[in-house]
Amino acid sequence: MNFFDNAIYAAAAGASPQNPFGSLFMIVGIFAVFYFLILRPQQKQHKAHKQMVEAMTVGDEIVTNGGILGKVTKLDEQFLSVKIADGVEIKLQRHHVARVLPKGSMKNA
């Protein structure tokens, strides 16, 4: 019991000040981990999706975010028309395209 009392008195009496650079390095380190594990991969994914949407052409087979398979029939700056069945076309915004499928994928679906 005496051992713990001495440690408490020593810590209270002569507590040394903390190094201010230690906490600064900790904050910088946390930000670096946050950037490399969360922000950077998300930015790369966003950039890849943007390139995919810009590279779409008429005749591409796509999957929408809702899971609808279709073939692009018309392209506009913001919108595109997608044929999902015979005589059925829907119009949707370009950024709602999840993937561009390889040619001939809809025949197998």
Secondary structure, DSSP 8 states (H G I E B T S, - for coil): -HHHHHHHHHHHHS-----HHHHHHHHHHHHHHHIIIIIHHHHHHHHHHHHHHHT--TT-EEEETT--EEEEEEE-SSEEEEEEETTEEEEEEGGGEEEEE-TTHHHH-
